[in-house]
């Protein structure tokens, strides 16, 4: 199993992307929550409130997810991070049963 960590500019975008990924069955579940970020952008440090989507899926869907996110995400440089995760068998079985 992998987790796909995606930053978003606002709650509305995070929900749009999260729902899209679940509806397309690219992931079985998403978690959405607010964060505050510091980062370099165009030569200066920015501080921004953002919303995170963590999508729970299988490795085989990562490239599809990346492609879909890039096509609908408002950021010029979206953050799409793959995190490998160990998981209990029952949860992994459920993930496998829900995604395509």
N, C-alpha and C positions, 0 to 999 in steps of 0.2 A: 504494500500500500504506500501511497505517497500523499502528502499534503501539498496543495498549491496555495501559496501565500500571495495575495494580490492587494495592493494598496489602491484606494479610490478617493476622489476629491470630496465626496459627500455621501450621505446616507442613501439618497435616492439612487445614485450610480451603483453603490455596493449592492443594494437590493436588486437592481436590474440585472447586474452581472451574476449574482448568486442564483437568482431564480432562473435565469437563462441556462446556466450550467446544469442545474437540476432538471429542468424541463427537457433539455437535449440529452439527458441521461449520460452526460460526460462525467458526472460525479454523483455520488449517492446522497451527499449531505454537504451543506455549507454552514459555517458559523460566521456571523457578522458582528463587528464591534468597533467602537471609536478608539482612536489613538491620537497622540500628538507626535509629530515628526520634526526632526532637524535634519537638514541635508544641504549639500552644495548644489546651487543651480545658477548657471550663468555668472560664475565668479563670486557669488556671495552666499552666505549661510541664510537659509530660509527656515522659518518655523511655521508649521501648518497643522491644522486639525485635519485628520484623514479618517477613513473607514477601511477596515481590513475585511477581506473575504478569505476564509480558509476553506478550501474545497478538499473533500476527502474522496480519493479516486484510486485508480490503478495506474501503474507506470505506462501502460499501453495508450492511455488517453492524454498524456502530457502534451505531446506535439499538437494534437487537435485543440486542446484547451488553449494553448499558447496562441495558435492561429486565430481562434475565435475571439479571444480577449483583445488581441491587437486590432482586430477589425472593428470592434465596438467601443473600445476604451477611449475616453477623452484625453488622457495624458499623451504627450509627445513621446515620452519614454516610460511606458507602464512598467511597474515592478511586478514581475511574475516569477516567483521563486519556487522551485521544486524541493521538497524536504522528504527524504525517505523516512518511513516510520514503521516500527515494529508494532504489531497489533495482535490482540487476542483472536483466536481462530473463529469464534462465533461472530465477532464484528466483521472480520475479513470476509467470511461467508456471506454476510448480509450485504456488504459493499459489492461483492461480485454479483449477487443476485439482482442488484438495482441499477447497475450501469451497463452500457452497451459497448 
